[in-house]
Amino acid sequence: MTLPDGRSVAWYDREAGRVNVLSEVHTEAVVAALRPYLSGSWTVGPPPVPGAADLVRLSLHPDDDLAPNRPAEHLLGEVEYGTGGTRARHRLRQDLLAQTRFGAELDTLEDAGWRVLHAVPLPGAGRIDHLLIGPGGVLCVRTVPGRRQRVHVGDLLVTVGRTEPRPDVRWCRRAAERAGHALTAPVRPALAVVDAARVDVATTLRDVRVLTPGDPTTTLAREGGVHKPAEIETLHARARDRRTWADV
């Protein structure tokens, strides 16, 4: 909203449900003018002062911002134009579909106060499939395509059907350790098993969390008690900066 001389005096943040007024003198006139456009519950007052996380986000160059990353976006080119054989490209396509499907579920956690990053690059061409930061802590998630077969998750390896065991458990432990160093916060390793006929988890596996489709909305969304909103935003601001991961 502007004055006749062109000066801005207020604006309505629909997502936050807040009318931000730059000068109290114009509060009544602003509310009267905007009332037809206000919906649900809303508040009015001066604009909030940017916190430390906001300042970091505002100063972040777009090339260094990982927040826009979509699940498995780095695999798209390999699936379409990769030089591997038919079998290798088929595996890549399965990884792409699994990461995309589970990533879409994780994105729904934003409504429960979580922040989600996808395809976080690590030195050495490795990537964290999904990084979750929220009330229930920080999770470093590696996605495993179940291919509609029985999946066994052991202390060190994952076996899908009758294929050769995969070192996913060891990989996600190492990735979570590196993420913990980068964020200077505890990070728990997790495996997301997608599209499996059945998932068996070794009873001795205690440190790695095993997730399946549906867990984001039925389990993770209800967890809390670890991080407060301000802590979540600070960790997310640090994690979305590509430079955070350069030396881990």
Rosetta blueprint (number, residue, H / E / L):
1 M L
2 T E
3 L L
4 P L
5 D L
6 G L
7 R L
8 S E
9 V L
10 A E
11 W E
12 Y E
13 D E
14 R L
15 E L
16 A L
17 G L
18 R E
19 V E
20 N E
21 V E
22 L L
23 S L
24 E H
25 V H
26 H H
27 T H
28 E H
29 A H
30 V H
31 V H
32 A H
33 A H
34 L H
35 R H
36 P H
37 Y H
38 L L
39 S L
40 G L
41 S L
42 W L
43 T E
44 V E
45 G E
46 P L
47 P L
48 P L
49 V L
50 P L
51 G L
52 A H
53 A H
54 D H
55 L H
56 V H
57 R H
58 L H
59 S H
60 L L
61 H L
62 P H
63 D H
64 D H
65 D E
66 L L
67 A L
68 P L
69 N L
70 R L
71 P L
72 A L
73 E H
74 H H
75 L H
76 L H
77 G H
78 E H
79 V H
80 E H
81 Y H
82 G L
83 T L
84 G L
85 G L
86 T H
87 R H
88 A H
89 R H
90 H H
91 R H
92 L H
93 R H
94 Q H
95 D H
96 L H
97 L H
98 A H
99 Q H
100 T H
101 R H
102 F H
103 G H
104 A H
105 E H
106 L H
107 D H
108 T H
109 L H
110 E H
111 D H
112 A H
113 G L
114 W L
115 R E
116 V E
117 L E
118 H E
119 A E
120 V E
121 P E
122 L E
123 P L
124 G L
125 A L
126 G E
127 R E
128 I E
129 D E
130 H E
131 L E
132 L E
133 I E
134 G E
135 P L
136 G L
137 G E
138 V E
139 L E
140 C E
141 V E
142 R E
143 T E
144 V E
145 P E
146 G L
147 R L
148 R L
149 Q L
150 R E
151 V E
152 H E
153 V E
154 G L
155 D L
156 L L
157 L L
158 V E
159 T E
160 V E
161 G L
162 R L
163 T L
164 E L
165 P L
166 R E
167 P L
168 D H
169 V H
170 R H
171 W H
172 C H
173 R H
174 R H
175 A H
176 A H
177 E H
178 R H
179 A H
180 G H
181 H H
182 A H
183 L H
184 T L
185 A L
186 P L
187 V L
188 R E
189 P E
190 A E
191 L E
192 A E
193 V E
194 V E
195 D L
196 A L
197 A L
198 R E
199 V E
200 D E
201 V E
202 A L
203 T L
204 T L
205 L L
206 R L
207 D L
208 V L
209 R E
210 V E
211 L E
212 T L
213 P L
214 G L
215 D H
216 P H
217 T H
218 T H
219 T L
220 L H
221 A H
222 R H
223 E L
224 G L
225 G L
226 V L
227 H L
228 K L
229 P H
230 A H
231 E H
232 I H
233 E H
234 T H
235 L H
236 H H
237 A H
238 R H
239 A H
240 R L
241 D E
242 R H
243 R H
244 T H
245 W H
246 A L
247 D L
248 V L
